[in-house]
Amino acid sequence: MSERCSAPISVQQWYQLLKDTASLLEAPTKHHRELLHQAYALRDTHAVDSNTLAEMLELADAALVYAHEAQADQHW
């Protein structure tokens, strides 16, 4: 997973982070926080507009739900 740094990642890198299922399933909350942090950083640098930010936040939330459901399925 990407470490927090002074420069935000690119939009393409954000989508790659979103698709990093291994990191997501390993640490769902940490991965979700990183997705949110990077999405807001992209907005702050004007790399994305408010509509794109909203979509990114929805995707990050959906990824977190997916991870929790996958973990719940493993407990059955």
Protein Blocks (a to p, Z undefined) as FASTA:
>chain_A
ZZddfbdcdfklmmmmmmmmmlmmmmmmlmmmmmmmmmmmmmmnopacfklmmmmmmmmm
mmmmmmmmmmmmmmZZ
